[in-house]
Amino acid sequence: MTTAPPAPASTGPTGPTGTLDRFFEISKRGSTIGTEIRGGLVTFVTMAYIVILNPIILSGKPDVAGDMLDFNAVGAATALTAGVMTILFGVVTRLPFGFAAGLGINAFVAFSVVGQVTWPEAMALVMINGVVIVLLAATGLRKAIFDAVPFQLKIAITVGIGLFIAFIGFVNSGFVTATGASSPPVGLGVNGSVATVPSLLFVITLLLTGILVALRIKGGMLIGLIGGTVLAVIVEAIWHIGARGVDDEGNVVNPGGWGLTVPALNGSPVGVPDLSLIGAVDFSFDLGKVSLVALVMIVFTLLFTNFFDAMGTMTGLAKEANLADDNGDFPRIKSALVVEGVGAIAGGATSSSSSTVFIESGAGIGEGARTGLANVVTGIVFLIAMFLTPLTSIVPTEIAAAALIIVGAMMMAQIRHIDFGDFRVLLPVFLTVSVMPLTYSIANGIGAGFVSWVLIHAFSGKAKTISPLLWVVGAGFLIFFARGPIEALFGVGI
């Protein structure tokens, strides 16, 4: 008489669900497929504005030849690049960091670079910037620079990004507005009051979402965003608030209107995307019209902004997701840095500007996303968005802004890990955290922190504690901050 052999020990779930779990390490990171899907959707909702905002920034700006980019073509290229790069990053790195056209870089290209070169040449420069970043990452130099950053500055970068995210949210919501005066430069709402319906709906959405998150309701962030959007659609249908705009003389028209997108569906929700800008790049620079020094300074500026914005953002997001160790390292960091450089190449190749990690991914992380599966969800929705532009633009920026405030608050909590007993640490951390939101630039905040850390430690008897790479990066940031006078010295204007 024989007996059946014992069943093999269980190695985890089998089938498609088990494969996803093992590949993305979902259970290992304490997440679930449902949580990843929700997180991916929340990330998309908070990032979707880029499909509208990027064309606003890039289109309609004549280059040196008088040519302009088409709004719809830029929108389609933006969604395509965001979708492809977000999925690629999620699959390669298994991290929940969404990708899209980087704000700041796109404005620099639109308002400075095309004053010297054509649009195809400008996008070629963006691609060159991406190639340099890939080489730095592949050779390990980018990681070496990352490792040279002191722990306290890495935490400060996370906190600074949190404040930056919150400031973006306050501005996008109309809760904080420019006064037009030298002092104070910003104020509350309109004439010191929350006087518009969109801003009021932002406050309602913020409080609703905050309550849901405080109660640890699953999907609280997504529920709050959907609820706020539905309320906004109802309000718009009843009162027809319309969009806020600016006339030809620079006067604000309908100051109480929606800032960027009106929560209403008009016409068909489906359209065929215009992908005519893919491959519209030109590497044959006319050195008779633009100097080699000018081209080098453009790439240098793009490189510094792209390099440190992305590094800082990834550090902050990894910390928020509890995926970073005590040194700030996170899983597959080298692959992440390489793929981020590929994003710049892809953005230039599609004329949508450099594609990079988006700080709004923190909203999905706040919802519970911990793996690259969330990225796959976000990326797929971006690809669908190419065909459903009216649906992607239905979420007002005032509503999406509420999620950014929640995420900013969550990231602020990381500051508890810093000991402020040493002023050598306190001042660089303070500068990093404060300069980011005040200058609207992650790179500026990181630069202020790096330069002050090096100088204060060097002149207070702690020079030996400074990494040689940090000296080099600090010197690079000094050049970055002084690039205006340097450009003037060499007779170029960018």
Secondary structure, DSSP 8 states (H G I E B T S, - for coil): -----------S--HHHHHHHHHHTTTTTT--HHHHHHHHHHHHHHHTTHHHHHHHHHTT---TTS----HHHHHHHHHHHHHHHHHHHHHHH-----EEE-TTHHHHHHHTGGGTS-HHHHHHHHHHHHHHHHHHHHTTHHHHHHHHS-HHHHHHHHHHHHHHHHHHHHHHHTSEEE-SSSSSSEEEBBTTB--SHHHHHHHHHHHHHHHHHHTT-TTHHHHHHHHHHHHHHHHHHHH---B-EE-TTS-EESTTSBSS--S---S-S------TTTT-------TTTS-HHHHHHHHHHHHHHHHHHHHHHHHHHHHHTT---TTS--TTHHHHHHHHHHHHHHHHHTTS--EEE-TTHHHHHHTT--SHHHHHHHHHHHHHHTT-HHHHT-S-HHHHHHHHHHHHHHHHGGGGG--TT-HHHHHHHHHHHHHHHHHT-HHHHHHHHHHHHHHHHHTTT-GGGS-HHHHHHHHHHHHHHTHHHHHHHTT---
